[in-house]
Amino acid sequence: MWLSLVLLVASVSALNLDRLGRRDVLVVDTVAFGAASLAASFTDSTGTLVVWRAIMGLSAP
């Protein structure tokens, strides 16, 4: 648990997302989550669904 949190914080600071601001990052993540959710609802194969669900997990606010 702690290791994943440390890796997440390290990746966010490596991408330098702090300069964008918390609100902007939250908005972008929410839009990406919504778009992936919409795309996942129209998928017809299990593999594609897993990919969209993974994207949703990465962009979850």
MDAnalysis code that builds the backbone (N, CA, C; Angstrom):
import MDAnalysis as mda
import numpy as np

u = mda.Universe.empty(183, n_residues=61, atom_resindex=np.repeat(np.arange(61), 3), trajectory=True)
u.add_TopologyAttr("name", ["N", "CA", "C"] * 61)
u.add_TopologyAttr("resid", np.arange(1, 62))
u.add_TopologyAttr("resname", ["MET", "TRP", "LEU", "SER", "LEU", "VAL", "LEU", "LEU", "VAL", "ALA", "SER", "VAL", "SER", "ALA", "LEU", "ASN", "LEU", "ASP", "ARG", "LEU", "GLY", "ARG", "ARG", "ASP", "VAL", "LEU", "VAL", "VAL", "ASP", "THR", "VAL", "ALA", "PHE", "GLY", "ALA", "ALA", "SER", "LEU", "ALA", "ALA", "SER", "PHE", "THR", "ASP", "SER", "THR", "GLY", "THR", "LEU", "VAL", "VAL", "TRP", "ARG", "ALA", "ILE", "MET", "GLY", "LEU", "SER", "ALA", "PRO"])
u.atoms.positions = np.array([
    [0.826, -1.192, 0.000],
    [0.000, 0.000, 0.000],
    [0.867, 1.252, 0.000],
    [1.794, 1.322, 0.913],
    [2.638, 2.509, 1.010],
    [3.532, 2.670, -0.207],
    [4.005, 1.537, -0.707],
    [4.882, 1.604, -1.873],
    [4.143, 2.165, -3.082],
    [2.897, 1.763, -3.269],
    [2.129, 2.286, -4.401],
    [1.858, 3.775, -4.229],
    [1.629, 4.217, -3.007],
    [1.413, 5.642, -2.765],
    [2.687, 6.437, -3.041],
    [3.812, 5.907, -2.638],
    [5.089, 6.575, -2.892],
    [5.357, 6.653, -4.394],
    [5.093, 5.561, -5.109],
    [5.292, 5.574, -6.557],
    [4.359, 6.558, -7.249],
    [3.130, 6.665, -6.762],
    [2.177, 7.611, -7.340],
    [2.652, 9.040, -7.132],
    [3.072, 9.366, -5.928],
    [3.551, 10.723, -5.649],
    [4.804, 11.023, -6.464],
    [5.681, 10.044, -6.592],
    [6.899, 10.249, -7.371],
    [6.583, 10.465, -8.846],
    [5.609, 9.737, -9.366],
    [5.275, 9.903, -10.779],
    [4.602, 11.247, -11.033],
    [3.765, 11.697, -10.110],
    [3.117, 12.997, -10.280],
    [4.149, 14.111, -10.220],
    [5.082, 14.010, -9.294],
    [6.094, 15.059, -9.227],
    [7.072, 14.952, -10.388],
    [7.271, 13.763, -10.927],
    [8.140, 13.618, -12.091],
    [7.496, 14.251, -13.324],
    [6.192, 14.175, -13.419],
    [5.490, 14.792, -14.539],
    [5.336, 16.299, -14.359],
    [5.652, 16.783, -13.162],
    [5.581, 18.208, -12.837],
    [4.161, 18.745, -13.017],
    [3.196, 17.988, -12.520],
    [1.805, 18.412, -12.628],
    [1.438, 19.475, -11.600],
    [2.328, 19.733, -10.651],
    [2.035, 20.752, -9.648],
    [1.916, 22.138, -10.271],
    [2.598, 22.361, -11.354],
    [2.545, 23.692, -11.982],
    [1.209, 23.940, -12.655],
    [0.460, 22.886, -12.951],
    [-0.850, 23.054, -13.578],
    [-1.917, 23.469, -12.577],
    [-1.736, 23.084, -11.344],
    [-2.732, 23.397, -10.325],
    [-3.613, 22.195, -10.051],
    [-4.067, 22.102, -8.832],
    [-4.864, 20.942, -8.418],
    [-6.198, 20.877, -9.144],
    [-6.842, 22.025, -9.302],
    [-8.155, 22.032, -9.944],
    [-8.072, 21.588, -11.401],
    [-7.081, 22.081, -12.114],
    [-6.934, 21.721, -13.519],
    [-6.654, 20.232, -13.696],
    [-5.801, 19.687, -12.839],
    [-5.501, 18.252, -12.906],
    [-6.749, 17.442, -12.589],
    [-7.527, 17.884, -11.595],
    [-8.758, 17.182, -11.242],
    [-9.760, 17.211, -12.394],
    [-9.880, 18.341, -13.062],
    [-10.807, 18.457, -14.192],
    [-10.373, 17.549, -15.345],
    [-9.084, 17.552, -15.657],
    [-8.582, 16.708, -16.744],
    [-8.781, 15.235, -16.411],
    [-8.497, 14.842, -15.168],
    [-8.688, 13.454, -14.765],
    [-10.157, 13.041, -14.808],
    [-11.035, 13.929, -14.398],
    [-12.458, 13.615, -14.415],
    [-12.979, 13.473, -15.842],
    [-12.531, 14.330, -16.733],
    [-12.942, 14.237, -18.138],
    [-12.401, 12.954, -18.765],
    [-11.142, 12.624, -18.469],
    [-10.562, 11.384, -19.004],
    [-11.297, 10.168, -18.472],
    [-11.665, 10.186, -17.203],
    [-12.416, 9.086, -16.611],
    [-13.783, 8.945, -17.285],
    [-14.451, 10.063, -17.498],
    [-15.767, 10.029, -18.151],
    [-15.692, 9.537, -19.587],
    [-14.676, 9.981, -20.314],
    [-14.512, 9.549, -21.701],
    [-14.205, 8.053, -21.777],
    [-13.358, 7.564, -20.878],
    [-13.041, 6.136, -20.862],
    [-14.258, 5.321, -20.453],
    [-15.056, 5.853, -19.542],
    [-16.273, 5.161, -19.133],
    [-17.276, 5.077, -20.283],
    [-17.409, 6.160, -21.022],
    [-18.305, 6.161, -22.171],
    [-17.826, 5.184, -23.242],
    [-16.519, 5.180, -23.499],
    [-15.966, 4.253, -24.484],
    [-16.133, 2.804, -24.032],
    [-15.976, 2.553, -22.741],
    [-16.129, 1.193, -22.222],
    [-17.571, 0.708, -22.335],
    [-18.510, 1.629, -22.281],
    [-19.911, 1.207, -22.368],
    [-20.292, 0.745, -23.767],
    [-19.531, 1.145, -24.790],
    [-19.836, 0.758, -26.156],
    [-18.935, -0.345, -26.694],
    [-18.093, -0.904, -25.867],
    [-17.173, -1.937, -26.335],
    [-17.893, -3.268, -26.524],
    [-17.337, -4.103, -27.391],
    [-17.986, -5.382, -27.664],
    [-17.092, -6.580, -27.359],
    [-15.892, -6.344, -26.867],
    [-15.025, -7.471, -26.523],
    [-14.474, -7.294, -25.106],
    [-14.151, -8.389, -24.501],
    [-13.665, -8.371, -23.130],
    [-12.297, -7.699, -23.027],
    [-11.428, -7.959, -23.984],
    [-10.095, -7.359, -23.956],
    [-10.136, -5.844, -24.020],
    [-10.992, -5.323, -24.885],
    [-11.125, -3.879, -25.002],
    [-11.716, -3.287, -23.732],
    [-12.647, -3.988, -23.144],
    [-13.243, -3.528, -21.890],
    [-12.190, -3.444, -20.791],
    [-11.311, -4.420, -20.729],
    [-10.248, -4.414, -19.723],
    [-9.318, -3.215, -19.936],
    [-9.016, -2.904, -21.189],
    [-8.157, -1.753, -21.484],
    [-8.821, -0.460, -21.040],
    [-10.086, -0.290, -21.358],
    [-10.788, 0.934, -20.952],
    [-10.915, 1.025, -19.443],
    [-11.143, -0.105, -18.789],
    [-11.213, -0.101, -17.325],
    [-9.862, 0.254, -16.708],
    [-8.780, -0.171, -17.325],
    [-7.444, 0.192, -16.833],
    [-7.210, 1.686, -16.984],
    [-7.646, 2.241, -18.098],
    [-7.529, 3.693, -18.291],
    [-8.372, 4.429, -17.264],
    [-9.556, 3.900, -16.988],
    [-10.396, 4.517, -15.959],
    [-9.705, 4.479, -14.605],
    [-9.032, 3.371, -14.307],
    [-8.330, 3.265, -13.036],
    [-7.164, 4.219, -12.930],
    [-6.476, 4.453, -14.039],
    [-5.354, 5.385, -14.017],
    [-5.787, 6.829, -13.924],
    [-6.966, 7.116, -14.435],
    [-7.425, 8.513, -14.430],
    [-8.443, 8.801, -13.345],
    [-8.650, 7.875, -12.429],
    [-9.616, 8.094, -11.358],
    [-9.160, 9.246, -10.466],
    [-10.061, 10.180, -10.213],
    [-9.677, 11.346, -9.395],
    [-9.460, 11.007, -7.958],
])
